[in-house]
Amino acid sequence: MPIPMPLALPRSRTRRAVLTGSAALVLALASAPATLAAGGPAPAHPGSLVLVGGGLKDDNTQVYGEIIERAGGPRAKIGILTAASIPASQDPDAADPDACGNSACNGRYYADLFKRHGAADAQWIPVDLDHIADADSDAVVAQINSMTGFFFGGGDQYRYVTTLLHGARHTDSKALAAIRAKLATGAVVAGSSAGAQIAAGADMVTGGESYQALRDGSAPGYFEDPTRLGYLPEGGFGFLRSGLIDTHTGTSGREGRALRLAADTGHDTVYALDENTALVVDNPGTTAEKLTVRGPQGVTVLDLRHAHPRTTPAGWSLTGARYSYLTDGDRYDTRTALPVPAPGKHLLLPTDRTPVPPNNDVFHSIDDPDGSPYSLRTTARALLSTRAQRTATATTWESAPGFTVTLGRKPWTTAWSREAATAQTILGASLDIAPR
């Protein structure tokens, strides 16, 4: 059953006119709109976002270093928000510092971690389900105003909605308003997993698995069934509105649910983040918004500007989408829609003729007892690394109905790599989904 959600507000969309230009290097993304959710006009002098797809490892000096550097380097003071975790009152191990997993415990953990990575100070912001009223505390606001950067931990993004936004009005608490103001004047706002997801604008995903999403579609709400694709029409905090956000993408095979949610809600761009890897956003919410990938994995960009969804008695289908996979150092300007591969990467002209391996579990089904080793990303890379074929298909593990994903190499599709023959960065592969 759905859990009641706040009353819907008018939603902005990210559709825009088709761009022209050199197709070989262009995958058009949506421009950032001029306003932010619930927080008023876009900032005049915005800071930056560092959004991680979850699974951020303690030793990821690149991502922690990015956050700390943007917060002032050795003078950085990081405010830690962990309200997406359960509160101490719900944690049976709250009294055990070695086993606890509540918000206060996680706040202390991240504060220590940021200090070990070089921040001058890091403090837990004491707002959670046990302390909702503190989100409007002047003392908490003063603490926030003393910080130069912020980190939102993982858990359940709807707990951030519950604790930092005002119910059906979906308006900012004093604490969130203070963080928004700090972002507007140059602070960095970072987050991992739910902490990245909450940065989304309208139609923030609340849960779901790819196969069930393709089969059943999406619905507004927060559902007890974790496989059902749900979303919050009012969105999250609206820090990033040039595309939908999804997390844990490669690990959990979430490209399918991201495509279905975008098609159902009228969005034309998705940023689907891999684990232990960050999407860094400079000048968020402005025409100067630029994206950079940092970390060992990547960010999938799904482009639905030319896509056509359709539902027939056989099931749901999507034609004309485009798939790109950006890796460390790759950049994207959302105003010009121009991707720039990182320095040192070369255009890949494959000479190998090895066929693309079969993929019978394209979205890593939770019901597959064997756990297929081939993901959508792996199939895409194999296709762009061979001359043996111009299209490759991958199927869902489930059937009745099953779905077939077809990836294609088009005249505008390119691959880039630091290695001789393996595609790392992929720009503009075609992507279709059809029932079978």
N, C-alpha and C positions, 0 to 999 in steps of 0.2 A: 504494500500500500504506500502511496506517496505521503511523505511528511509535509505538512502545510508550509507554503512558501510565502514570502512577502508579496504584496500586491504589485503587479507588473507596472512598469513605467514605460513611456515611449522609448523605442529602441532605434539607435542609429545603425546604419548598415555600411558595409565596406565595398559596395559595388562602384565601379567607375568605368569610363569609356575605354575602349580598346586602344592600346598604344601602338604606334608603328615604329619602325626602325630596324636595326640589324637583329634578325631573329636568332642568329647563331649564339649571341651572348646575352639575350634578354629573356628573363622570365618575369612578367609584370606582376607586381604586388599592389595591393590597395594602398592608397594614400591615407595618412592618418587624418581623421576628422578634426575639426577645430575645437571640440569641447570634450570634457571628460565626464564620466558618470558621476552624478551627485556632487561633484566637487567644483562645478562651475567651469569657467573658461580655461583653455589650455595655458600652461605656464609660460611666462614671457622669457624666463631664463632657466629652463629646466635642467635638472641634473641628469641622472642616468639610472638604468635598470640593469641588474645582472640576474637573469632568470635561469635556474638550473632544473633539469628534467627529473630530479630526484636522485637518490643513491649517491649523494656527494660524499666522497671519501675523505677521511680525516687528513690524508697526506696530499690532497690536491692543491699544491701550492700555487698553481696557475690561477685557479678560480678564486681561492681565498685571497691571493695576492691582488687580483683584479679588484675585488671588493674593497680591500683595505687601501689600495692606492687611490681609488676614486673617493674614498672617505677622508683622505688627507695623509696617507702614508703613515709615518711613525707618529703622527698626531691624531690618527683616526680614533674616533669614539663610536662604537657600534652598539645600537640599541637592538636587543634580541626580543622578537615576538614569537611566542610558541603557543598561542591560543588554539591552534589547530589540533593540539594534543589533548588527551583527556586531562581533567583537573586532578589535583591531589585527592579530592574526595571520592573519586572513582577509581583510584589506583590502589589495588590491594598490596602493592609493594612500596607504597609511598614512604614508609619509614626506613627502607633499605636503600642507601645511596648507590649500591652496586647493582640493584635490580629494578629500581624505579623507572617509570617511563612517562611520568606526568609532565605537565607544562612547566612547572617550576624546576623540576629535575632536568628537563631538556634545556631550559633557559640557562641553567648553570653550566651544563655541558658545552653549549655553543659559546657562552661567554669565555670559558676557559680556552676553547679551541681558537677563537679569534685572537686572544691574547698571545697564545703560543705561536700564531702565524704573524705576529708583529703589530697588532693594534695596540695603541696606547691604553685603551680602556674598552671594556665591553660589559654591558649590564643588561640583565633581564628586565623587560618592561612588564610589570605585574598585572597583566590583564588576561583573564581566561574565564572559563565557565563558572568558576568559583568567585570571580571578582569582576563581573560584568560592569558594575557601577563604576569601577575604577577607570573605565574608558572615558568617563567624563570628569575625572578628577584633575583639579588644577595641579596637584603635585606630580601626577603622571605626565601632564602636558609640559611642566617645567623640566622633567627628566628628559622627555623627547627633544625639547628645544636645546638641550645641552649636547645632543648627539650630532655626529657628522655623517652617519650612515645607519642603515637599518637592515636587519636580516629576519625574514619570516621563515620559520621552520615548517616541516612537513606534518602530515596528519590528515585531517579532514577539512577541506577549504570552507565547508559550510559553517564550521565553528568560528571562522574569522568573520563571516557574515553576521552570525549571531552575536558576537562579542564587540565588534568594532563598527557596525552599522546599526541604525535605529529602525528595527523591525520593518513594518509594512511601508514606512516612509522611505526606507533605503537611503537615509541621509547619514552623513558622517558624524561619528562621535567626536568629542573634542580631541581625543588622541589621534584618530585617523586624520582629522582636519589638520592637526599639527604636523603629522608626517607628510601629508600632501603639500603643505606649505614649505616644508624643508626640501622636498623634491623639487618644487618650483623654483627654489633659489640655489640649487646646485648639489644637494645631497644625493647619495646613491641609495637606492632601495633594491635590495636583493631578496631572493627567496628560492627555496628548493621544494620540488614536488607541489604539495598544496600551497606552499608559500610562493611558488611561481604562478600556479593556477589562479590564485586570488587577484593577481595583477590584471586579469582579463576584464574586458568590457562586457557588452551585452552577450547573453547566451553562454555563460560560463558552464562548462561541463560539470556535472555532479557525480557521474559514475557511468558504468556500462562496459560491456565487452564488444569487440568488433563484430563477431558473427551475429550475435543477437541484435546489434544495431542495424546491420545490413538487412536482416530478416524482418525485424519488427519496427524499425524506425525509432524516432526520438519523441520525448514528451516532456513538457515542463514539469519539474518536480525533483524530489530527492527520494529515491526508492529504496525500500528494504531489500529488494532483490538486487544484488550488486552487479548482475549481468545486464540489467535494463538501462538503456541509454537515457539519462535524464540531464536536464540543464536548467539553469536559473535565468529566466529571461532578462531580469534586471542586471545580471552580470555580477562581477566582483567589484574591485576598487577602481577599475577603469584606468589604470596607469598605462596600459598598452591596448590600443583600440584599432590598430591597423590590420589585425587579424585575430582569429580565434587562437587559443593556446591549448595545447595538450602536453602531457608529460609521460615519463616512463615509456616512450614510444617504441623503441626497438625491443626492449625487454618484454613488454606486454603486448606487442603487436597492435598498437592503437590507431594505426593509419585508417583502418576501416571505420571505426566509430567516428574519427575526426572528419572523414569525408562525408559520412551520413549526416552528422550534426550540421556541418557547414551547408550542405545542400538543403536540408530541411529548414534551416533558419535564414537562408538567403545571404550567407557570407561567401566571399570569393577567395579568402586566403586563410590558411591555417599554418601556424608555427608549431610543429610537433617536436618536442625536445627529447633528446636521448638522455640517459642517466649520466651523472658525473661530468656533464658538459653544460656550458652556459651560453645563452643567447644574451649578448650585451647590447643594450639599446641606448644610443645617444640621442639627446633631444626628443624624448618620447612625446607624442601628441602634437608635433609640429611638422611643418613642411620640410624641416631639416632632419627628420628622423632617419637614423642609420643603424643598421644591425651588423653585429660581428659575432662570429662563433669562436668560443674559446673552450678547449678541452679535448679529451682523447676520442670522443665519439662525434656526434654531429647533430644537426637540426634539419628535419624534413620540412620543406616548404611545399604545401599543396595549393595549387592554383586552380580555382574553379570558374574563372572569368568566362571561359568558353564551354563550360561543362553543361550537360543536359541530363538531369535526373528523370526517371520515368518509372512508373509502377504499372505492371500488367498482372494478369492472373498467374504468370510464372514467377513473379517476384520483382524486386527493385533492381534497377540498373542505373549506371552512370556512364556517360560517354563524354570525351573531350576534356577531361581533367589533365593537369600536368603535374609531374612529380620532379622535385629537385631535392638534392641532399647536399647540404653545405657542411664543410668540415673546418677544422681549426684554421683561423685566420681569414676565412672567406668573409666578404662583406656584402651588404645589400643596402641600397639607398631606396627607401620606399617612395620617394617623390619621383625619381627618374626611372625606377624599376630596373636598375642595372646591377646585376651581380658582378662582383670582381673577385676572381679566385685569389687566394693568398699568394704573396710573393714566393717564388720558388716552385710553384706548381706549373706544369706544362700541359698544353693541350694533348690529350691522349688520342693517338691514331693507332688503333689496335691492329696487330698482325696475327694474333692467335686465332685459331679456328675451332677451339673447344666448344662444344655445345653447352648451353646453359643447363645446369643440373635441374632435375625435377624438384618441384616445391609443392608438397601436398598439405602444407599447414601454413599458409601464407601469413596468418595473423596470430600464430602461436596459441592455438586454442587451449583453454584451461581444461578441456575434456580429453585432449589427446594424451593417452597414457605413455606414448613413446617420446613426445616432445620433439617434433621435427627440427633438425638443425638449420633449416633454410628459412630465412625471413624475407619479407618483401624487399628490404634494403639489400640483402645479399643477392637476390635475383636481379635487381636493378643493376648492381655493380657488375655481375657476371655478364649481363646483356651488353653493357657499355664497354666491356673488356674483350669482346670477341667479334670477329668478322663472320662468324658462322651463321648468324641469323639477325634479323632486324626487329623481331618481336619475340617475346617470351611470355608464357602463361604460368600462373601459379593458382592453386585452388585452396579453398577452405578445407579443413579437416572434416567438418560437418557436411552432411548431405540432406536432401529432402526439405528444403532446397539447399544445394550447395551454391557457391559463388566462384566464378573464375575471374581472376584479375589478369588483364593483358597489358603489359608494358611494351612501349614501342620506341624505336629510334626514328625521329623525324628530322627533316633538314635543319631545324633549329636546335636540335639536341646536341649537347657537347658534354664531354667528360674531361676532368682535369686530375692530375696526379703528381705526387713527388716521386713515385716509383715508376719503373719503366713500362709496365704492362697492366697495372691494376687501377681501375677507376676508383678514385676517392671521392672527389666532388662530381656531382651529376647535375646538369642544368637542363630542365625542360623535357624530360622523357614523357611521352604520352601515357595516360593511364585510363583504362576502361574497366568497369565492373559489370558482370552480367550473371544472372541466375543460371544454374545448370541442373 
